[in-house]
Amino acid sequence: MHKKVLLFFVCCFAIMHSFAQSQTIQFEKYTLPNGLKVILHEDHSAPVVAVTTLYHVGSKNEDTARTGFAHFFEHLLFEGSENIKRGEFDKYITNAGGALNANTSQDRTFYYELLPSNQLDLGLWLESERMMHAKIEQVGVNTQREVVKEEKRMRVDNRPYGSFLTEMLKRAFKVHPYRWAPIGSMDHLNAAKLEEFIQFYKTYYVPNNCVLSIAGDFKSADVKKKIEAYFGPIAKGTNPINRPTIQEPAMGGEVRDVIQDNVQLEGVFQAYRAPKQGGSEYYAFNVLSNILSGGESSRMNKTLVDSKQLAVAAQSVPYFNEDEGVLITLAIANMGVKADVLEKNMDSVVNDLKTNLVSEREFKKVKNQITTELVASNGTMAGIAESLANYEVYFGDANLINTELAKYNKVTREDVLAVAKKYLNKDNRVVLYYVPKAKSSN
């Protein structure tokens, strides 16, 4: 939502931030009395600034009878505030030559504005308005319900294979809130009363549940005064924040199912339970995922698509979450190829990683890919601001922006073999076959 990209954005924010990996990204971190964490990266290489807010709330924090609230609020909090009329939030940014967006995951909700540096005050004002007194009114709730319903129809209900994440999660997790996807339940959103939305806002959209991360062309001494003026008066939240402590038990056996969908080609989707984000096995497992599907030369693509021509597409998608992770491997069959044949060949690719060390050459290639991705992710002011906020929230260490590459460099081929043997097993996975819907006999 809210993808408003103007010429200014195209010209300025597409420019990669000029730093070598050996250089350190300097930043300053402090906390306001109301609990708001602030991270500042001052950089004068381009006249731009990224103003971002990361709220530590995602779908895992929701009530089991009110799923979809976090994603719904991603939309709702663009409705306006006491000082911003409905529908005007976007216009402030686009009229200033900038862009804005937001996204929601199981663990967080993230908002950002990308602006010319002389419009920094505008970004601070808008985010303080969102935090201080957003308008949670029935008219806005009704409007955004319809927006979310349409999004679900487009991305899940009417898209081939679009339900795979929802179907996977509810089988991979039985007790942890990760068992539902961020899109949540439309029935839950329909049943919710206005008071419930207001309570959710007062609980989670508070300064002590947020990191304000700013990167770009500003003077830190000046911006600190502005942050104090805009955010200092906002009261600290007092409602208890739901932080699930549920431990998901081992799967204890393979889960299999068949999904009939509006598709022409059969598909195989496998979800292996995986380490949590930042755990001791996290970096080795991420290297493993890249070996499977890190680009066109990866094993999944080379074997299933290029060599054997069994699939039109094949990849792995890691979902590293705060508490638990999953690795989804998937392949869409070529015309005439059955799902069981495709699955056997997918398993062959995976099993090779469990029995043989990765070659030195392939291992080095994947390490280089990861290095490139890390540098690219911090190649814009927006990327730096988001990385700093993510590292602070998920790991408690914003300086990982400078040290994470060293953690990847410590991963050995033996580490990759170890995590493959531990996690990539049939008793630790869900397997779904997507097949065309049966034709009606009428």
LONU-791006 format. One line per 4 residues: their letters; for each residue z, x, y of N, C-alpha, C. Coordinates in steps of 0.001 Angstrom, whole numbers. Each point is the difference from the previous one (the first is absolute). Layout:
N
a	Z,X,Y,Z,X,Y,Z,X,Y  ...
***
This chain:
442
mhkk	0,831,-1193,0,-831,1193,0,870,1249  -375,-568,1089,95,631,1316,-758,1319,72  -1200,64,-587,-794,1223,68,-898,-66,1221  528,443,1124,-717,-34,1271,-278,1429,419
vllf	-1201,457,-234,-317,1403,286,-1040,69,1104  382,567,1109,-901,128,1135,-608,1401,46  -935,168,945,-684,1281,110,990,1142,220  1046,-272,780,981,1054,256,620,471,-1311
fvcc	356,-953,-836,623,334,-1280,-948,814,-861  -1258,-416,-52,-974,688,-830,-149,1452,450  -43,206,1297,-241,1337,529,1217,915,-128  1178,-563,263,1189,847,104,763,161,-1304
faim	164,-1088,-734,866,75,-1164,-729,472,-1242  -1314,67,44,-735,556,-1139,47,1518,12  419,581,1116,92,1456,107,1174,498,-837  -259,885,-922,1074,532,-832,934,843,845
hsfa	1293,-166,-272,1010,788,685,-151,1465,-419  -139,888,993,-335,1393,-301,1254,806,-326  278,43,-1302,1072,895,-412,-316,566,-1372  356,1227,-236,-147,609,-1312,1236,-332,-810
qsqt	-117,21,-1334,1130,-378,-824,1168,954,184  -302,1244,394,1067,967,199,808,-292,1249  -532,-802,900,710,-345,1216,982,-1132,-263  1039,-16,768,1034,-1012,-161,-217,-1128,990
iqfe	113,-1232,-474,-41,-1162,892,1390,-157,607  93,263,1279,1284,-84,685,345,-1459,290  1253,-345,-162,448,-1351,330,1480,36,352  422,-1047,639,1406,-171,361,473,-1332,-537
kytl	1186,-20,-562,541,-1216,-591,1404,-266,538  261,-1233,374,1339,-378,440,198,-1494,-229  1216,-469,186,333,-1404,-261,699,-599,1214  -444,-1179,416,654,-718,1090,1315,-619,-484
pngl	905,-325,912,1269,-618,-398,-167,-1284,-811  -1118,-721,196,-207,-1242,-755,-591,247,-1391  -156,1259,-383,-465,326,-1339,-1482,281,-111  -772,-165,1066,-1436,259,-46,-257,1499,-145
kvil	-708,378,-1064,-401,1387,-170,-1288,247,774  -51,1101,703,-1157,356,817,-515,1366,-439  -1320,93,-195,-634,1276,-321,-1148,207,985  -15,1153,651,-1005,296,1024,-770,1265,-360
hedh	-1323,-102,39,-870,1167,-165,-857,110,1253  315,977,831,-725,206,1254,-1209,891,-248  -1176,-501,387,-1238,733,-274,-1010,-334,1101  -460,1012,699,-895,-227,1142,-1454,337,-313
sapv	-370,8,-1272,-1366,383,-368,-1021,-1071,357  436,-1250,172,-892,-1087,408,814,-1017,782  -607,-693,965,747,-938,853,247,-1347,-683  661,57,-1165,244,-1198,-783,1440,-2,-496
vavt	453,-1179,-402,1363,-126,-514,31,-1103,-1056  791,220,-1023,235,-1016,-1031,1453,-431,75  222,-1285,178,1343,-582,21,154,-811,-1275  945,376,-850,140,-667,-1292,1441,-410,-251
tlyh	157,-1097,-732,1326,-433,-449,-70,-288,-1488  900,598,-747,92,-234,-1437,1319,-698,-284  -93,-1251,-446,1185,-765,-382,211,143,-1502  1216,334,-373,311,237,-1409,215,-1342,-714
vgsk	-1065,-763,-55,34,-1295,-682,-1370,-260,-604  1,-346,-1259,-1230,-354,-696,271,-1134,-956  -906,-226,-905,149,-1147,-887,1206,127,-922  478,1217,-263,1144,143,-895,1298,-514,624
nedt	12,-170,1314,1199,-487,677,76,-1521,68  -1005,-680,-532,-80,-1447,145,871,-737,-1009  321,-1233,344,648,-916,-927,-1008,-379,-1086  467,-131,-1221,-910,-336,-1099,-668,-1354,189
artg	598,-859,838,-594,-1310,259,-779,-40,1308  -128,1159,641,-708,68,1282,-850,1262,54  -794,203,-1021,-860,1190,-23,-1150,-157,994  -454,1119,520,-1076,7,982,482,59,1437
fahf	1325,-12,218,523,-10,1365,-375,1267,764  150,1178,-615,-261,1255,724,-1455,61,456  -925,-320,-890,-1413,-3,373,-275,-1071,1040  634,-1146,-130,-189,-1070,972,424,456,1391
fehl	1102,748,78,476,466,1298,-926,1046,608  -709,730,-837,-1008,918,536,-957,-755,908  -347,-1217,-387,-880,-853,792,757,-695,1129  1138,-560,-343,730,-848,950,406,749,1270
lfeg	322,1278,-145,516,724,1161,-1079,501,947  -1210,-495,-194,-1031,150,1022,-160,-1289,799  831,-991,-283,-100,-1295,672,402,66,1467  887,923,345,451,93,1386,1508,70,90
seni	507,-31,1227,1442,86,235,345,-840,1219  1217,136,467,409,-735,1193,-834,382,1215  -539,1220,-9,-783,477,1141,-1478,217,-313  -404,-299,-1241,-1397,146,-405,-476,-1344,-547
krge	-1003,-568,624,-499,-1303,-425,-672,106,-1365  -41,-1124,-704,-648,-55,-1304,-1451,471,126  -394,883,-922,-1363,491,-4,-292,1116,983  1011,437,761,-233,1006,1035,329,1420,-459
fdky	721,132,-1135,455,1324,-428,-1176,970,-152  -1016,-433,-737,-1169,855,-224,-709,352,1305  -79,-984,879,-780,191,1227,564,1110,873  1324,124,22,598,1077,791,-542,1364,-457
itna	-118,165,-1306,-446,1290,-538,-1492,202,201  -773,-996,-370,-1459,164,102,-449,122,1453  659,-711,914,-343,118,1419,344,1379,559  933,688,-679,369,1355,428,-854,1050,-688
ggal	-960,-430,-820,-884,948,-666,565,579,-1270  930,-714,-632,632,519,-1208,-249,-865,-1215  772,212,-1038,-125,-746,-1244,1374,-152,-615  140,-976,-902,1282,-245,-647,-218,-545,-1389
nant	1035,105,-817,-85,-516,-1360,1406,-35,-588  92,-512,-1232,1275,-79,-700,-270,-97,-1486  989,368,-807,-123,-161,-1438,1372,-136,-630  15,-568,-1196,1245,-258,-717,-116,476,-1437
sqdr	1071,570,-517,49,410,-1402,1255,-581,-633  301,454,-1193,1239,-434,-644,1233,503,738  -136,1089,763,1163,671,579,63,11,1521  -1095,-284,689,-2,179,1443,-969,-960,675
tfyy	168,-152,1322,-983,-665,855,-254,924,1177  -1269,267,279,-360,1041,961,-936,-572,1056  318,229,1268,-828,-423,1135,-387,1227,819  -1197,-32,564,-351,1106,880,-984,-434,1078
ellp	106,704,1135,-951,-121,1097,-565,1389,285  -1300,76,180,-693,1237,347,-557,-171,1399  424,861,923,-255,-238,1419,-369,1275,745  -694,-156,1135,-101,1131,932,1421,386,427
snql	247,1266,198,1371,441,265,585,-591,1277  -866,-406,938,543,-602,1223,447,-1446,-219  -162,-491,-1240,448,-1354,-337,1191,19,-965  705,1119,-61,1154,102,-894,1040,-1077,277
dlgl	266,-270,1258,994,-1016,343,-355,-1363,-596  -1288,-305,-42,-434,-1276,-561,396,-96,-1472  -251,1059,-759,375,-10,-1405,1495,-142,-197  791,694,794,1457,-105,-100,473,-1412,335
wles	-581,-581,1026,394,-1353,397,-325,-1013,-1097  -1207,91,-548,-398,-957,-1039,905,111,-1224  308,1211,-438,847,144,-1182,1445,-407,276  466,221,1218,1353,-458,329,51,-1517,76
ermm	-1074,-622,472,-70,-1459,6,0,-551,-1425  -753,648,-885,-40,-434,-1394,1395,65,-627  744,1054,356,1317,195,-588,1082,-837,670  -101,-187,1303,1091,-627,743,-13,-1524,-88
haki	-1142,-598,263,-30,-1467,18,-1397,-526,-284  -468,282,-1197,-1254,-614,-437,191,-1510,-89  -1074,-736,193,68,-1461,-83,-212,-439,-1439  1056,-515,-596,-92,-567,-1349,34,-1511,187
eqvg	-1168,-590,199,-114,-1432,292,-844,-680,-1081  166,-1322,-98,-693,-733,-1044,-1511,90,137  -499,-21,1241,-1446,53,193,-567,1324,-522  712,1092,245,-447,1289,-489,115,105,-1509
vntq	1084,-532,-549,173,4,-1455,-1127,-776,-667  -313,-1171,532,-1068,-818,-581,-1351,714,67  -260,637,1140,-1267,711,170,-123,1148,-990  1031,813,-96,-75,1186,-851,69,-346,-1486
revv	598,-1119,-350,-71,-453,-1397,-1458,-166,-422  -769,-616,868,-1415,-226,-330,-766,1317,-40  358,933,882,-646,1309,0,274,724,-1322  1256,-23,-435,375,680,-1240,-647,-676,-1206
keek	-63,-1314,15,-662,-721,-1096,-1467,408,-101  -652,105,1141,-1413,396,-3,-153,1435,-490  926,861,399,-32,1385,-467,147,57,-1515  905,-797,-535,196,-21,-1455,-1252,-530,-705
rmrv	-614,-1015,570,-1227,-530,-614,-1091,1068,-24  -124,756,1097,-1059,996,101,266,1220,-871  1247,482,-9,306,1272,-646,456,-138,-1451  519,-1165,-355,563,-164,-1338,-729,-1082,-787
dnrp	34,-1227,508,-485,-1139,-779,-1505,37,-235  -762,353,1031,-1460,-98,-91,-700,1344,-143  736,1055,-175,-592,1325,-187,37,348,-1487  -1112,419,-569,18,404,-1407,1058,1072,-261
ygsf	795,-220,-1024,1099,876,-390,1095,68,1069  -62,-857,1005,914,92,1135,1458,-254,-342  265,-631,-1120,1377,-326,-366,672,1101,-814  -686,1137,-209,508,976,-963,1380,527,370
ltem	267,252,1295,1294,553,379,1114,-1006,-268  -213,-1255,395,993,-1041,-258,259,-143,-1493  -1071,-30,-787,141,-180,-1444,669,1209,-646  -292,1188,497,599,1208,-537,1500,67,281
lkra	362,-203,1253,1386,193,404,949,-951,-716  -411,-1242,-186,919,-961,-626,199,267,-1489  -841,858,-574,186,405,-1389,658,1372,-115  -233,858,986,560,1350,-33,1482,10,360
fkvh	423,-972,815,1403,-82,412,544,-1384,-343  1182,-23,-572,616,-1268,-391,1173,-396,884  717,979,557,1197,-312,783,-64,548,1424  -708,1082,225,-48,592,1340,-932,-816,903
pyrw	309,-75,1308,-875,-743,934,-1417,539,97  -285,1161,-544,-1386,474,-48,-865,-870,-907  601,-975,-649,-775,-832,-920,-930,-975,715  129,-145,1315,-984,-787,738,-682,868,1052
apig	-1260,-334,295,-789,736,978,378,-443,1415  -267,842,1008,365,-360,1376,-596,-1307,491  -1168,-414,-520,-584,-1259,461,910,-1168,-305  796,93,-1053,1006,-1008,-300,-566,-1340,-415
smdh	845,-1018,124,-337,-1359,-436,-276,-896,1195  -1126,-690,-17,-308,-946,1063,942,-1207,-74  429,-366,-1187,959,-1106,-149,1322,352,669  415,1252,-132,1247,426,646,-124,-67,1525
lnaa	-1131,453,518,-190,-44,1454,-70,-1439,494  -625,-876,-767,-88,-1417,388,1373,-658,18  853,397,-926,1312,-640,-125,1010,506,1022  -249,1178,567,977,619,896,132,-763,1313
klee	1224,-113,474,303,-639,1276,-13,1032,1123  -167,-479,1209,-51,885,1162,1254,870,82  1143,-569,-324,1261,746,79,0,1205,-942  -693,-115,-1126,-47,1104,-948,-825,1161,562
fiqf	-1076,-325,693,-800,1040,628,788,694,1110  724,-775,781,814,569,1077,1063,934,-573  619,-412,-1100,1033,823,-628,-576,1304,-538  -1189,-57,-578,-651,1198,-523,-273,976,1145
ykty	-470,-521,1111,-274,836,1170,1275,667,507  1065,-753,122,1256,537,524,631,1010,-952  -342,-86,-1260,573,913,-988,-741,1325,-57  -1326,-52,-7,-779,1201,-299,-700,629,1202
yvpn	-295,-775,1011,-729,551,1158,977,384,1095  851,933,-366,1077,464,874,-112,1518,143  550,563,1083,-176,1443,243,564,883,-1109  1098,-408,-612,604,812,-1052,-717,-115,-1338
ncvl	-1143,-703,-27,-839,-54,-1201,-1414,475,325  -111,840,1023,-1323,374,515,-56,1475,383  -1182,580,-177,-304,1331,536,-1122,-154,1011  247,421,1225,-1015,32,1051,-569,1413,20
siag	-1265,138,-389,-632,1312,-84,-1184,42,957  -8,982,891,-1025,105,1041,-598,1395,-47  -1326,60,17,-692,1290,-4,-1111,-22,1030  -125,1101,748,-1102,62,942,316,704,1294
dfks	-771,-362,1000,-15,689,1290,1053,-595,929  1203,534,-69,1095,-443,876,992,1146,156  892,-145,942,1095,956,176,1260,-624,-584  593,684,-948,1131,-567,-731,1145,-422,917
advk	282,804,994,1104,-336,903,-257,-1338,695  -1253,-241,386,-341,-1255,667,45,-1176,-972  -564,189,-1193,-85,-1121,-930,1381,-388,-524  922,931,-70,1361,-337,-428,648,-999,954
kkie	-216,218,1282,566,-920,1004,-621,-1392,-163  -1293,-25,-285,-672,-1283,-167,464,-713,-1261  191,760,-1061,493,-604,-1244,1376,-593,213  840,710,711,1340,-528,289,-86,-1284,811
ayfg	-923,-31,961,-136,-1190,848,-525,-1198,-788  -964,219,-876,-616,-1107,-732,806,-433,-1223  586,966,-712,640,-325,-1276,1527,75,32  555,740,958,1449,140,68,753,-1319,93
piak	-500,-977,787,736,-1263,140,-45,-909,-1230  -827,305,-985,-113,-871,-1173,1231,170,-883  628,-1107,-340,1242,34,-766,-243,431,-1443  946,721,-539,-46,397,-1403,107,-1223,-895
gtnp	-748,-20,-1079,74,-1111,-934,1323,-17,-740  513,-1185,-279,1303,-129,-668,-91,-695,-1354  -1145,-618,-309,-134,-657,-1297,-131,1040,-1107  573,-263,-1170,-153,944,-1115,-1455,81,-453
inrp	-469,1211,-230,-1378,223,-433,-35,137,-1512  -853,-770,-618,-117,8,-1457,-741,1252,-454  694,891,-675,-587,1202,-592,195,-99,-1517  -1000,-444,-717,158,-206,-1441,440,1275,-726
tiqe	974,-161,-883,482,1118,-816,-291,-244,-1475  -856,-960,-286,-325,-372,-1372,-711,1156,-705  430,295,-1210,-653,1011,-814,-893,-703,-1013  -1284,220,110,-940,-618,-928,108,686,-1365
pamg	236,-751,-1060,75,620,-1323,-1362,482,-469  6,857,-1011,-1255,476,-580,-781,-1186,-546  -1321,105,26,-844,-1095,-460,230,-298,-1481  197,1053,-787,325,-205,-1400,-1149,-474,-865
gevr	-1199,125,484,-1158,-411,-779,-1147,-415,889  -1201,173,-504,-1195,-333,761,-94,-1505,238  -433,-371,1201,-239,-1401,355,-1494,-187,182  -591,-969,-687,-1439,-223,63,-292,-1452,333
dviq	-1098,-204,727,-403,-1360,329,-1484,-3,372  -561,-1197,12,-1398,-191,381,-45,-960,1181  -704,394,1057,-138,-823,1199,-1446,-465,97  -200,-1306,-3,-1344,-541,231,-204,-132,1505
dnvq	-1097,562,485,-224,60,1438,-1480,-257,284  -303,-207,1263,-1394,-195,409,-689,1358,127  -200,633,-1150,-630,1313,-41,-1158,-33,-993  -920,920,171,-1120,137,-934,194,1164,-958
legv	718,1034,451,237,1181,-812,1463,61,-417  239,322,-1260,1373,104,-469,681,1215,628  1287,-95,155,747,1100,597,1284,254,-761  458,1243,23,1258,375,-636,911,582,1069
fqay	1188,-566,106,990,449,980,1264,385,-763  451,1224,197,1205,486,-659,1004,435,1057  1245,-369,-194,1060,402,932,1096,719,-767  172,1279,296,1069,788,-587,1161,70,993
rapk	1192,-245,-455,1154,215,863,72,1482,347  359,310,1241,-108,1368,513,1255,375,787  151,1287,358,1183,425,759,50,-642,1382  1183,-41,557,152,-504,1353,-477,1047,1001
qggs	-253,-461,1195,-449,890,1063,1097,1016,333  -375,1262,11,946,1033,383,895,493,-1105  -115,-564,-1205,811,457,-1109,-429,1378,-483  737,547,-966,-266,1359,-464,-1374,134,-652
eyya	-548,-1117,-513,-1293,51,-679,-1153,-522,861  322,-380,1222,-974,-662,872,-1230,851,261  193,1262,346,-1131,830,398,-893,336,-1185  591,280,-1153,-809,272,-1187,-791,-1237,-404
fnvl	615,-1165,130,-693,-1228,-387,-1146,-305,957  162,327,1262,-1076,-215,962,-1172,933,-286  287,1228,-412,-1071,905,-427,-712,-595,-1209  758,-543,-936,-577,-648,-1177,-951,-1126,387
snil	413,-834,949,-848,-1104,449,-1303,506,594  76,1083,757,-1216,568,595,-938,583,-1052  567,544,-1053,-835,509,-1089,-782,-1146,-632  662,-1136,-147,-656,-1156,-606,-1107,-552,875
sgge	254,-136,1301,-1015,-665,826,-47,492,1435  156,1279,203,-88,554,1345,-1414,363,384  -833,-1001,211,-1374,255,421,-1001,-136,-1126  -1272,239,329,-1084,-203,-957,62,959,-1185
ssrm	604,1173,176,71,976,-1084,1249,-176,-855  785,-1057,236,1215,-233,-765,-335,-438,-1419  989,48,-858,-241,-258,-1419,-442,-1433,-286  647,-957,631,-366,-1396,-247,-1457,-251,372
nktl	-383,467,1163,-1355,-249,473,-1030,786,-803  263,1272,-263,-955,828,-727,-241,-519,-1417  1084,-390,-671,-117,-403,-1405,-545,-1414,-149  621,-953,693,-322,-1407,-231,-1243,-465,741
vdsk	-219,548,1217,-1120,-453,829,-1214,901,-190  177,1304,197,-1142,915,-4,-475,363,-1408  912,446,-833,-394,525,-1308,-323,-1108,-1009  967,-854,-279,-192,-1023,-1030,-629,-1286,536
qlav	17,-165,1331,-599,-1177,646,534,-1315,-576  1302,9,-274,663,-1198,-503,508,-886,1129  149,574,1189,600,-735,1112,-815,192,1276  29,-1010,854,-620,114,1312,980,594,1007
aaqs	1295,-67,-331,1032,576,859,1227,288,-849  692,1083,321,1220,358,-719,879,835,914  1284,-306,18,898,754,858,1449,-232,-408  879,774,601,1435,-243,-130,574,-165,1404
vpyf	988,-865,114,613,-300,1301,1509,118,-133  613,1031,592,1457,116,-95,700,-854,1058  1005,-737,-424,858,-740,921,1379,631,-86  245,960,893,1298,655,24,904,-748,965
nede	1015,-647,-534,910,-787,813,1360,684,104  847,-589,811,1306,586,283,893,33,-1237  -107,-1003,-844,880,-98,-1170,-718,277,-1322  -1160,-567,-168,-770,130,-1240,-1477,132,364
gvli	-761,623,-877,-1430,120,250,-813,-518,-1161  -1299,-210,241,-942,-304,-1070,-1287,770,269  -653,390,-1085,-1330,591,87,-962,-976,-652  -932,-512,784,-986,-940,-528,-1301,748,-253
tlai	-453,-17,-1246,-1310,524,-348,-902,-1189,-287  -1212,49,497,-879,-1154,-160,-1444,442,-159  -751,-850,-673,-1431,243,-161,-705,-1344,-122  -1144,-110,660,-848,-1189,-85,-1188,350,-899
anmg	-157,-771,-1067,-980,333,-1036,-1431,-140,491  -852,836,-547,-1428,-142,221,-499,-1246,-736  -1163,-469,367,-575,-1189,-637,-93,201,-1512  538,-963,-749,-59,44,-1451,1117,759,-670
vkad	857,678,777,1120,759,-562,1230,-895,-74  647,-38,-1156,1172,-841,-189,1268,741,424  996,-793,353,1244,562,524,700,903,-1011  -29,-351,-1283,708,819,-981,-628,1383,-145
vlek	-1322,64,87,-680,1300,-42,362,826,1230  14,-640,1137,346,686,1247,1433,522,-61  910,-824,-526,1405,413,-79,166,1235,-881  -661,41,-1131,118,1147,-898,-435,1287,701
nmds	-1029,-79,793,-476,1184,703,903,362,1174  589,-992,661,998,287,1025,1193,714,-621  453,-494,-1148,1139,617,-681,-312,1437,-409  -1246,246,-356,-385,1349,-387,152,972,1165
vvnd	-382,-443,1200,154,837,1195,1470,274,270  810,-1044,-92,1434,132,263,666,878,-1056  -336,-230,-1264,653,746,-1082,-293,1493,68  -1164,365,505,-316,1419,126,969,696,942
lktn	448,-709,1026,967,559,942,1376,172,-644  252,-742,-1066,1287,76,-694,31,1095,-1060  -1160,504,-356,-59,964,-1097,-495,1384,406  -671,92,1145,-581,1282,410,353,324,1453
lvse	253,1270,239,203,450,1374,-1292,-154,800  137,-383,1233,-1137,-37,904,-501,1424,201  -1296,170,59,-543,1352,211,394,514,1375  43,1304,124,356,626,1286,-978,-438,1087
refk	-1275,-66,-352,-1015,-352,988,196,-1426,506  197,-943,-920,180,-1390,412,1299,-174,778  1022,704,-442,1298,-82,674,-105,487,1442  -700,1100,201,-179,523,1353,-809,-965,856
kvkn	-1038,-600,-595,-816,-962,746,847,-1168,491  852,-531,-867,833,-1141,374,1021,403,1063  570,1178,-137,934,487,1021,-700,90,1358  -1244,468,16,-758,79,1244,-257,-1389,588
qitt	-292,-968,-874,-200,-1374,460,1256,-544,665  1138,249,-610,1262,-498,549,291,655,1348  -277,1291,99,196,695,1272,-861,-618,1090  -1261,-262,-338,-914,-617,970,505,-1367,428
elva	472,-797,-957,500,-1343,314,1229,53,913  892,944,-275,1198,115,832,-354,398,1431  -904,957,128,-414,428,1339,-699,-1144,725  -880,-718,-714,-732,-1107,621,930,-1125,419
sngt	1019,-276,-807,923,-1091,330,763,282,1280  148,1271,330,666,387,1242,-1004,532,1013  -1227,-520,-70,-1054,470,871,-170,-807,1264  762,-1055,166,-21,-792,1226,1426,-219,459
magi	160,-406,1244,1341,-294,507,629,-1150,-792  -812,-1000,-339,520,-1123,-778,468,464,-1374  -771,904,-623,385,507,-1305,1292,794,43  163,814,1031,1226,781,138,1199,-917,219
aesl	-142,-978,879,1103,-917,276,407,-755,-1258  -990,-453,-766,314,-745,-1221,642,903,-1049  -517,1200,-168,581,923,-981,1448,314,330  277,274,1246,1382,305,403,933,-1166,-315
anye	-446,-1227,290,827,-1177,-278,180,-200,-1497  -1079,125,-756,87,-166,-1454,968,998,-625  -157,1264,348,853,1030,-590,1473,-241,351  243,-460,1206,1380,-251,413,603,-1174,-767
vyfg	-760,-1072,-166,527,-1196,-665,119,198,-1503  -1066,498,-624,-17,84,-1454,756,1198,-561  -15,1114,724,588,1228,-510,1207,474,809  208,-605,1172,1074,464,868,-271,1362,589
danl	-1269,390,57,-356,1345,446,-1371,-19,666  -29,-221,1316,-1273,-32,720,-724,1333,-77  735,1089,-224,-634,1321,-32,-849,222,-1252  -27,-939,-910,-915,90,-1132,-1455,58,465
inte	-250,-437,1219,-1351,111,547,-447,1457,15  971,907,66,-308,1433,12,216,687,-1351  778,-605,-876,401,696,-1230,-518,-646,-1279  -613,-1184,92,-388,-691,-1227,-1080,758,-773
laky	-907,653,697,-1044,734,-695,599,1068,-908  1070,612,427,656,1014,-833,523,-611,-1293  439,-1260,47,478,-680,-1204,-1148,-222,-984  -1164,-359,527,-1168,-137,-879,-403,1350,-591
nkvt	107,1050,798,-401,1319,-481,908,513,-1114  1207,-542,-85,927,410,-1058,-291,-686,-1333  -807,-1069,37,-331,-717,-1230,-854,894,-895  350,60,-1276,-748,810,-961,-802,-897,-942
redv	-894,606,-726,-759,-755,-1007,935,-556,-1065  1039,747,-299,988,-465,-985,753,-1220,507  242,-60,1311,662,-1173,579,-869,-1247,-172  -1296,159,196,-927,-1126,-145,-21,-482,-1445
lava	-41,920,-928,19,-367,-1416,1291,-739,-353  1113,439,580,1297,-614,-305,66,-1446,483  -453,-269,1217,77,-1381,500,-1016,-885,-705  -1130,570,-405,-985,-780,-757,606,-443,-1328
kkyl	663,921,-684,619,-333,-1289,1119,-1030,164  724,86,1090,1145,-888,198,-408,-1407,386  -1016,-144,857,-295,-1306,592,-1254,-680,-552  -995,750,-395,-1279,-617,-363,-21,-401,-1476
nkdn	920,-908,-333,148,-456,-1370,-177,-1508,-89  -442,-467,-1159,-284,-1422,-165,1242,-874,161  1166,502,-406,1209,-814,134,527,-25,1428  -744,610,926,403,52,1413,-1090,-575,888
rvvl	-777,-951,-532,-1118,-470,800,-303,-1485,-227  -763,-528,972,-596,-1331,-76,-1511,189,-99  -646,-774,-855,-1458,37,-109,-537,-1412,203  -886,-133,972,-638,-1290,268,-1506,137,-184
yyvp	-558,-934,-737,-1447,-127,-76,-431,-1098,966  -916,325,894,-626,-1022,848,-1340,-362,-628  -171,-1284,-296,-1221,-456,-666,-555,-1209,742  -1307,-259,-129,-580,-1185,655,648,-1285,-516
kaks	147,-967,894,551,-1282,-399,-900,-647,-1051  658,-672,-926,-765,-696,-1037,-815,-1104,617  -1228,-133,-464,-880,-1051,527,456,-1379,-471  -55,-940,907,400,-1361,-337,-983,-602,-990
sn	535,-779,-940,-844,-647,-1017,-671,-1253,544  416,-421,1198,-595,-1226,591,-1395,279,503
***
